[in-house]
């Protein structure tokens, strides 16, 4: 379909809720979305507007045709959207891991002696499932901790089949299990502890502790001190288990706290799971999402994919930003879980601090798994996008002029490959065509000599860069473009503009179009680093030239002392001051006696020769 045909079809849609499915020329689903009013939402994609972000523009450019599915309400559209995303895995949707990556704890129910096990997915069977959890090691640790606290067996023996067949294992002798393989305690006690374990796995630690405490006190009143001691030890073990939690928030019962971070390369969400005021676990997932993704659009998709495939949901979900569809999400999650689920965005107090904590978790995880090469690649990609370059720059050359008055006008050429300086490719220039400061003519000479050396086949000036960066404004960039035109070369040129504090502020074209780079911290830092390095190299070279010039001027016009003997004197004595203070005998270490005498007389014209 042509763009006009797509627009006409979109304008013909009703103002009804539903789902739209974007497809490319190969009939591959590339994006699935939902809308409260299909006509308004879908038609926006095909309007000539600059409001679309980069990802949307790329997606729309690939759309060949689209389809729609009408829904009765927004709730049905939300459920359907999530199902279609999981079915088609569209390229331009945010895609999270499927359930295979999240282990569950499974508890058999029909057996005389129910047992816990770790499984990869929940099923419709005669068992109870807990989770999913963030990882397999975390899940095993949860099972072991609960069983040890209640002294339940964790061995591979089957009950009642293996009761009395073998001696108790090491766990019994270490006090981690009460030895149910002996036949005592019996089945009723075993099932009672399994019920307590269920409460612990669902975060109800206080209820279990209270029940065990009441039972212990009753046993003590009946003078059943052996039973009371067992219960006391269980309470102590559970107390130790609860104290392993590092973060306490007594006012939040069963709550998931969400954090979201959008990085330059990767994005991440973090979910902090609180049960009875205690942080019991954390889940994070790093996923691909561009910096221009809208967080208000990301969150509903993330929540739907995360929760609508899970069996156990919290009572409350706290989000880092407000979500327009919070009521619809609440309805969907409540219906899915069979209990009321609230979706909230905290505004103040301790709750906001906990959301910030979740955001920090998300940021640190995204940055942890992002490699340096990925950061560099993304920074250069952003630079290319901001400046309109046709390709990502792999080689950049930067130039700066340095001078003092009318003397020693020099220039520096600094080369960056990727985001790192390539110092072996740096070049220095001494301006030859002018004798007074003129940055524009100096830049013209430098670039002309640089390009001519390339044209002449000088390997030290190959290859050409992907972009020229000139320390200066639009006029400097215009000079560079003029020189390039003489050589019939088309290479992008940008001036590097500084603010009042001499810090990099923006890039600018020869036509005066200023490109703000402060919105992207990595790009801003890279351009600032390049400009500082170019300036440093130019100033260092200028200082060297100026120092040598000063040396030469002090030794000029001495009879019998030419360039070779000047260099020898400086090599031996290092400074003009040392030469001035040296005796004739000492000067003879560097030059012949006649030249030494001439040098000594030059600096001691008002003193008699002591020889």
Phi, psi and omega in degrees: 000143175285168180297323179293321178295321177297319180295318180296319179295319179296319179292342179271358180286153178281165177273061184235156177288154179170191182237140176243145185235112180271134181230151179267188184294337178270010179068023177272133178288121182250345178199140175233132179218166178239162182209145173287322176229105187303316183301310183296316185289311186290321182295334179298329182296329189253017175268148176284099183212148179268003183283343179293142173279176186298319181297317180296319179298318179295319181297314182298325180295339181266349185289125175257325177199169179215161178229162180226151174231121182278147179233161181287328182203177182294328179298313179296323179296320179298313180296316181294318179302314181298319180295318181291325177297316179293328182286314188262342183048059185296145185299322187263007172268154171288123185243124177260171177298154174276182186292345182298334182277355185244109180284155177240158168262125181251134178239118177290144184246328187277346181284156177297322179241091181299147181228152175267145175211163179259127179229162183274341182203153177274151181226165175275086180217187182273060180213163178250137183243143177236136179123202006283160179257172185285334182197165183291319180296320178296322181291316178298320180297323179295316180297314182296317182296316181293316181294321178294321180297324182260005179058042174269152181291143174238008180280180183266009181288146180255132180247142005274004186305318188261009180294127177079000183278327181226164176290154179302149182279182184298328180301324179295315183288339178271359179081014179269348181214146181272009174069053178295345178290347178277346183100349177217132000302162186269191185296320182297318178294321179299312182293328177296319181287328176298319177298319177295323178297322177300317178298319180295319181293335177266008174087009183268061183291320182297320180295318180294315181298318180297317181294317180293324179295316178298319180293322179296316180296322178296319180295322180293321179295330179274007180064021176269074188289331179296314178295319180297323180293320178298315180295322178300316180295323177295317179297318179297319180295319179293324179296318176297318179300317182290328182285350176289344179290136186269338185235129181243132175219088192296340186270359182242116183283277180244098189221139170254128181249123186261140169236147182222133179227130176252109181265170178295327183251308183229155176245166184205146167245152175230137178238119176263120183265114177253133176227125183053042176079003183243141176282109185263336179193168178223138175235140175225153171213129176267134182216167181272124176202129184290158179297337181270008173296142178272121182300326181292337175271330181291316188301312179302321179294317179297314181297316181297313180295326184286313190265330187286000175249009185247152183270326183250123181240152179283172177280330180225148175231122179256133184246153180284338177223156180291145181238126183299327185264029184301317181294320179294318178297318177301316180298316182295315183288323178296316179294322181292319186269343182081012176217162181290126177240125181259138177245118187228158173236103182301146183249334186203167171076205184299326181297319178296321179298321180291325176294320177299322178298317178296319177300319180294320177300317180296316181296313183295323180292318179297317181289330180295319185268358179271120182282162180297321180296324178293320178297316181296314181300318181291321179298315180292325177296318178294320178298316179297319181293318183291327184262355179077022178292146182285337178217163180290126184289125177260335179225127179233138177243137183234143185230146177211149179251141178222138179202164173231108182062228182260008186245153171052058176278121183229169178218156179238146174236116181248138184243132174243129171252117190068235179247018182237143179289141174249091190291335178293343181261359178297148177223149178246147178228134170255121184293130185246333189276345182227157180240002177227153186302127175201096185300322184292312179292325178297315179296322178299315180297315183299310182293325177296314179295321180297312182290325178295321177297323177294314180299325180283357177089016179289114183295338179291344180244027176236149358275179173287153180281168174277341180202143173259133175242121184248129177289103182153192185259205184297323181294320176300316179296323179295321177300316180298317180296324178297316179295317179299321180297325179298326180267007180056044179246144178239096179232129180302140180231136177222138172275149178255108186270138178252157177270190183296337181264014177066032176249148180301128182247320186196172168256156181216143179272171178295337179273001177091009178279116182271136182245109179289131181243000184287343180290335179249107184301316180296318179294316179302317180292320181295312181296320177299319179295317180297315181296317180295319180294319179295317179295317179300315182295320179293315182294320179298315179295319179298319179297318179297314180296317182295321180295315179297321179297321179296318178300312183298318182296327180287335181257002180292155172065023174265121182304131177082003180243102178260195184297321182295315182288330174299312180298322181292320178297315180293327180294319183282317188258339174086315184226159176297322180300317180294322178295317182297324185271355182282149175278171180297318179301317180294322180294333180294345175294337184252326185222165177299164186301318182296319178291322178298318179294322179294320178294315181297317179296326181298323182264353182229050185295334183261010181238152179278145177291129184274355180280000000 
